[in-house]
Amino acid sequence: MSSWPTISLPEGTLAVGDLHLDVFDVERPRLFREWCEGLGATHLLILGDLFEFWVGRHQLGLPGTAEIIRGVQGLVDRGVGVDVLHGNRDYLLGAPFEAASGARVFPQGVRCVARDEQDHSGEATLFLHGDELCSADRSYQLLRTVLRSRPMRALQNGLPLPVQLRLAQSLRRTSVRSTSGKAMQQVQMVPETAADLAASSVSQTLICGHAHRWREECGDALRWIVLDAWGGQRDAVQLCSGRWEGANSGIQFPPAAIR
């Protein structure tokens, strides 16, 4: 078995992905905090891209970050565990965010063996952000490896905040231009890669985000679910009787805020 971290998740756990909270935006961080205050789940698992960008510990002092931290802290204070995976936008999340929010951060994916209310073992599930499944896009995968390497992470974390912000904005513009110029099959998720990663973790189910569009495929060896972006019709899964079922997070945006 690969060395995926394995966590235990209780019945009623909600998993969502791709919230893309911009800390310079007043509205969405506030909506997130209010959503957390009304959340009835027993545990929250965020599958990456909680933030539109995360440039390091200096971001804790930016506008909007306090609202997001308050939302997560409120859940933790109520006994609701919060786990966050790295996304392609917030791969620098780490110890400073954990200390401020009370959440746990996982740099890669996590594996979970679900249990039902009678404590019977259910399906083994691998949770990923999802960008690692775009394996046909070799230039992106190379960039992903370089940016997340230890030396590059140390360099990025050590830069002054204004430089970090300019770098984050530049990377985002470059990503948009690059993606728009590539063939569709090059940037899509590859089913064979999903199957290989699930097999490496001895998991029967793989759940991820990143593509921002619901997808569920059930084969002989793998059940594969891709979530809508936060605010979409099927933007979550919830653990019910030992099985992950498609759900809606309940967040409602004003029409102008939907994107």
N, C-alpha and C positions, 0 to 999 in steps of 0.2 A: 504494500500500500504506500502511496506517496505521502509525504509529510504535511498534508493539509491539517491545519489546526481543527480539532473536533470540539464542538461546544454542545451544551444541552439546552434545549429550548422548550418551554412549557406549552401546554395547550393554550390556545388563544393568542399565540405569538403572531404579530403582523409584520410582514416584510414588504418594504417599498423601495423604490429606487429613483434616481435622477430627479431630485428636488431642485437642483440648480439655484440655490438661494444666493442672491447677489447682496453682499453686505452693504452696498451703496444704495440699495433699493429699500425704501422705507416700508413699503406695503407687504412684500412677500415674507420677510423675516417676522413681521408682526403676525401675519396669518399663520405662519408655522408655529409660533409660540402659542397662539390661541388654539390651534389644532392639537398641539401636545396637551394643553390643559384639559381638553375634552376627550382625549383618547381613552378608550376603554380596554385596550389590549393589555395582555399580561407581560408582553415583552415587545420591543421594537427592534427590527433588524433593517438597517439602511444599506442598500446594495451599491453604494458609491455615488459620487457626485451629489453629496449633500449640499456642497457649496458650488457656486458658479466658478469660483477659483479659491485656492488656499495657498498663500505664499509663505506661510510659516508663522511662528509665534507672534510676530508683530501684528498679524491680522486680528488678534484678540482685542486690540484697541480701536478697530475700525467701526464706523457706524453700521448698525444692523447686526454685528456679531453678538452684542450683548443680548439681543432678543432671542437669537438662536440658542445661545448658551443657556439662557433662562428657561427656554422650552425644554431642552434636554435635561437640565438640572431638576426641573419640576417633576419630570417622569421618574428620574432616579430617586428623588426624595420620597416619592409615593411607592417605591419598591418595584417600579417597572424597569427592568434592565434594558439598556440601549447598547447595541453593537453597530459599528459603522465600518464598512469596507472602503478601501481606497477606490476612487473612480479615476477616470482620465483627467478630470479637472482638479481634484483635491488630493493628489497622491503624496503631498507633503504633510498631511494630517499625522499627528503623532502625540508624543507625551504632553506637550503644553495644552493641546485640546482635551486630552483625556483628563488632565488635572483640573481644568477649568469646568468641564461639563459633567464628569462622572461616568462618561461613556467609555467603552472599550473600542479600540481601533485595530483593525486587522489589515495589514498591507496587501494581502492577496485574497484568496477565497477562504471560506470556512465550510466545514462539513458538519452535518447534524444528523443524528439518528433520532427520529421523532418517536415519542411515546404517547399512547392514548390515555384516556382517563383511568383505565384499569392497569396502567403501567406496563402495557404490552408494547414491545418494540414494533415500530412501523418502518416506513421507507427511509433509507439513507439518502440524504440530499446534499448536493454540493451547491453552495451559493457563490456566485461570482459577480463582478461588475458587468462583464460581457465584452469589453473591448479586446480581451485576449482571444476571443473566438473569431475575430476578423483576421484570421491567419493568412489569407491570400494577399493582404496588404502588407507586403514585406517591409516597405519603407517605414510605415507607421510602427510596425512591431520593433524594428531596429531603434527608431527614435524613442519608443516606449522603454526599451531596455536601457538605453543610454541615460535618459532623464531620471530613471528610478534607481540608477546605480548609486552606491554609497558615496563615491566622490562627488557626483553631480548633485546629490541631495544636500551634502554638506556645503557645497558651493552656493546653491540656491538659498539655503537657510541663513547663510552668512552675509548675504547682500543687504544693503540698506533698503528700507521699505519702498521708497519711490522707484528704485531700480527693479525690485521684485515685481511691483505692479506693472511697470512697463513691459517686463519680460513676459508676464502672464498674458497681457493683452496682445503682445506680438505673437506668442505661441498660438493664441486663439485665432487670430486673423490668418496666420499661416495654415492652421488646420482647416479652416473653412475653405480657403483657396485650393488647398491640396485635395481635399475630399471632392469638391465640385468638379475637379479636373480628372478624376479617376473613373474608370468603368464601374458600373453598379456591382458587378460580380466581384470586383476587387475589394470593395468596402463592406460587403455583406458578411454576416456571420456564417461560418462554415460548419455544417452539421457534423461532418466527420471529426472536426476538432472538438466539438461539444461532446461527442461520444467518447473520444479518446480521454478527455479530461475527467469525465464522469467515471470511466473505467479505472483511471489511475487512482481515484479515491474510493473505489468500490461503492459507488453510489448509483442508485436506480433512477434518481431524479436530479436534474440540473435546473436551477432557477437563477435568472440574471436580469439585468436591465440593459442600459446603454443604447438600444435601438429605438426606444421610445414608442414602441408599437407592440401591442399584445400578440403573443404567438404561443400556441400550445400544440406540441406534437407528441404523440404517444406511439412509440415503437415497441418491438419485442424486448429490447434491452434498455431503453431509455425513455423517460418522460422528460420533455424539455419545455420549459416555460420562460417566456420573455415578457416582462411587465411593460405596460404603458408608462410613460413619464408621469410623475406626480400630478394629479389633477385629471388624468385620463379616466375613461370609463372603467377600465380594469387595470388599475395602477398598483395592485397589492395582491398578495396571497396571505391566507391565514391558516394556521394549523388547527384543524378540526378533526377530532377522533383519530389522531395519528397520521392524517393526510393533509397535504397542502391544497387548498381550494382557492380558485380565483375569487377576488374580492375587490371592493372599492374602498379607498382610504377614508372617504367622507369629506375630503377637503373640497371647498367650493371657492372658486376665484370669481371676482367681478369680471364681466366679459372682457374688459380691456386688459386684464392681467393674464389671460390665457394665451400661451404661446407654444 
